[in-house]
């Protein structure tokens, strides 16, 4: 399994509170960077993603991600990758989990055709993701924390990992600032209409 798939499973398995889809998408894009580093499909040069020899990973979404790497100078920064690749990525991972039989949608009680929340099925992949999370694997824990699941792990990480995680954290904070600005603008607009 990949870090990105394990993160998607952990996010679906979290019953505490729903995860913001935008935050999760950015964290999943960051997880894909780590998976592509492990697969040697890319290397990091500072904050730039340099593509390496394309090699199939055996994971459909990860191969798709490797195929979308910018292959011309000045290459793409990690932050630009997160925003570009992260667009709608959480939904893509949920769909993939459903397609592979690792998750399913519950049917509505009153209206059977209406589907409910996506739920994980009991599987080896789910147990593996839970084991990685319980073991406190630093990269998975940090990505989960960036998505709003759990606490930031303590401990040292490699320089490459720190750079990617910092970019994920910055992107999530930027997204939250956009959300807050929208709430303020909507409230101001409502106040103007109440005045008329």
VMD Tcl script that draws the C-alpha trace (Angstrom):
set ca {
  {0.00 0.00 0.00}
  {1.00 3.58 -0.50}
  {1.15 6.40 2.00}
  {-1.55 8.26 0.08}
  {-3.94 5.27 0.12}
  {-3.22 4.68 3.82}
  {-3.95 8.35 4.52}
  {-7.26 8.12 2.63}
  {-8.18 5.03 4.66}
  {-7.25 6.74 7.94}
  {-9.36 9.76 6.96}
  {-12.39 7.58 6.18}
  {-11.84 5.62 9.38}
  {-11.92 8.74 11.55}
  {-15.29 8.93 13.24}
  {-14.39 11.84 15.55}
  {-15.13 14.65 13.13}
  {-15.40 14.95 9.36}
  {-12.21 15.90 7.56}
  {-12.21 18.97 5.32}
  {-11.96 17.68 1.76}
  {-9.59 20.47 0.67}
  {-7.21 19.81 3.56}
  {-7.28 16.09 2.84}
  {-6.68 16.64 -0.88}
  {-3.59 18.74 -0.16}
  {-2.29 16.15 2.31}
  {-2.92 13.36 -0.22}
  {-0.95 15.27 -2.86}
  {1.89 15.56 -0.32}
  {1.64 11.82 0.37}
  {1.96 11.17 -3.35}
  {5.23 13.12 -3.36}
  {6.58 10.74 -0.70}
  {5.31 7.69 -2.59}
  {6.86 8.93 -5.84}
  {10.13 9.59 -4.02}
  {10.08 6.00 -2.75}
  {9.33 4.74 -6.27}
  {12.21 6.88 -7.59}
  {9.83 8.59 -10.02}
  {11.02 11.99 -8.81}
  {13.73 13.69 -6.81}
  {13.58 16.91 -4.85}
  {15.98 19.76 -5.50}
  {15.22 22.24 -2.76}
  {11.53 22.96 -3.24}
  {11.49 21.80 -6.88}
  {10.18 18.45 -8.09}
  {12.44 16.95 -10.74}
  {10.98 13.99 -12.59}
  {13.07 10.87 -12.84}
  {12.72 7.85 -15.08}
  {9.04 6.90 -15.15}
  {8.51 3.49 -13.64}
  {5.09 1.96 -13.09}
  {4.27 1.67 -9.40}
  {1.35 -0.73 -9.73}
  {-1.01 1.81 -8.18}
  {-3.37 3.48 -10.66}
  {-3.55 6.88 -8.93}
  {0.17 6.98 -8.24}
  {0.99 6.13 -11.86}
  {-1.41 8.88 -12.91}
  {0.39 11.29 -10.58}
  {3.78 10.30 -12.02}
  {2.43 10.92 -15.51}
  {1.42 14.49 -14.62}
  {4.86 15.60 -13.38}
  {6.14 18.71 -15.15}
  {9.08 17.55 -17.24}
  {10.44 20.92 -18.39}
  {12.57 23.48 -16.62}
  {12.13 25.35 -14.32}
  {10.08 22.36 -13.10}
  {7.37 22.68 -10.51}
  {7.63 23.64 -6.86}
  {6.18 21.32 -4.23}
  {3.59 23.96 -3.36}
  {2.47 24.31 -6.99}
  {2.23 20.50 -7.23}
  {0.06 20.37 -4.10}
  {-2.42 22.90 -5.49}
  {-2.50 21.43 -9.00}
  {-2.55 17.75 -8.11}
  {-4.65 18.21 -4.98}
  {-7.68 19.55 -6.82}
  {-10.42 16.96 -6.12}
  {-7.89 14.33 -5.04}
  {-9.78 13.22 -1.93}
  {-12.81 12.31 -4.05}
  {-10.56 10.42 -6.48}
  {-9.13 8.34 -3.63}
  {-12.59 7.61 -2.18}
  {-13.77 6.52 -5.64}
  {-10.70 4.33 -6.03}
  {-11.27 2.72 -2.62}
  {-14.84 1.96 -3.65}
  {-13.73 0.65 -7.07}
  {-11.22 -1.73 -5.50}
  {-13.72 -2.95 -2.89}
  {-11.98 -1.40 0.12}
  {-14.94 0.90 0.82}
  {-18.64 1.01 0.06}
  {-21.51 3.45 0.35}
  {-24.30 2.62 2.72}
  {-27.78 2.67 1.25}
  {-30.31 5.10 2.70}
  {-32.99 3.58 4.94}
  {-36.00 5.42 3.61}
  {-34.84 5.99 0.06}
  {-32.77 2.95 -0.94}
  {-31.38 4.56 -4.10}
  {-29.88 7.45 -2.16}
  {-26.42 6.60 -0.93}
  {-25.03 7.61 2.41}
  {-21.58 8.03 3.82}
  {-18.71 5.97 2.44}
  {-17.57 3.33 4.89}
  {-14.53 1.12 4.89}
  {-14.89 -2.64 4.69}
  {-12.83 -4.91 6.90}
  {-9.72 -5.64 4.85}
  {-5.99 -6.22 5.11}
  {-5.41 -2.73 3.66}
  {-7.50 -1.17 6.42}
  {-5.65 -3.10 9.12}
  {-2.30 -2.11 7.61}
  {-3.27 1.58 7.56}
  {-4.44 1.33 11.18}
  {-1.18 -0.37 12.17}
  {0.88 2.36 10.49}
  {-1.14 5.03 12.28}
  {-0.96 3.24 15.64}
  {2.79 2.81 15.23}
  {3.06 6.58 14.88}
  {4.90 6.50 11.56}
  {6.15 10.11 11.38}
  {5.28 10.93 7.76}
  {1.79 9.42 7.89}
  {1.14 11.03 11.28}
  {2.31 14.45 10.05}
  {0.18 14.25 6.90}
  {-2.82 13.13 8.93}
  {-2.28 16.04 11.34}
  {-2.12 18.46 8.39}
  {-5.49 17.09 7.23}
  {-6.91 17.65 10.72}
  {-6.65 14.07 12.00}
  {-4.77 13.74 15.27}
  {-1.81 15.64 16.62}
  {1.47 16.64 15.03}
  {4.08 13.96 15.77}
  {7.17 14.75 17.78}
  {10.55 13.82 16.45}
  {13.02 14.53 13.72}
  {12.41 13.90 10.03}
  {14.71 13.87 7.04}
  {15.31 17.20 5.32}
  {13.27 16.19 2.24}
  {10.36 15.12 4.43}
  {10.49 18.37 6.38}
  {10.38 20.43 3.16}
  {7.37 18.55 1.78}
  {5.51 18.61 5.10}
  {6.19 22.34 5.49}
  {4.72 22.94 2.01}
  {1.64 20.87 2.93}
  {1.23 22.81 6.19}
  {1.56 26.15 4.39}
  {-0.98 25.13 1.74}
  {-3.49 23.96 4.37}
  {-3.08 27.25 6.28}
  {-3.55 29.21 3.06}
  {-6.73 27.25 2.30}
  {-8.05 27.95 5.80}
  {-7.32 31.67 5.32}
  {-9.34 31.59 2.08}
  {-12.22 29.88 3.92}
  {-12.16 32.47 6.71}
  {-12.03 35.34 4.21}
  {-15.07 33.88 2.41}
  {-17.00 33.60 5.69}
  {-16.21 37.24 6.50}
  {-17.19 38.41 3.01}
  {-20.44 36.42 3.14}
  {-21.26 37.88 6.57}
  {-20.57 41.40 5.30}
  {-22.79 40.79 2.26}
  {-25.60 39.50 4.52}
  {-25.26 42.59 6.71}
  {-25.61 44.86 3.67}
  {-28.79 43.06 2.62}
  {-30.22 43.28 6.13}
  {-29.72 47.05 5.96}
  {-32.08 47.36 2.99}
}
mol new
graphics top color blue
foreach p $ca { graphics top sphere $p radius 0.5 }
foreach p [lrange $ca 0 end-1] q [lrange $ca 1 end] { graphics top cylinder $p $q radius 0.2 }
display resetview
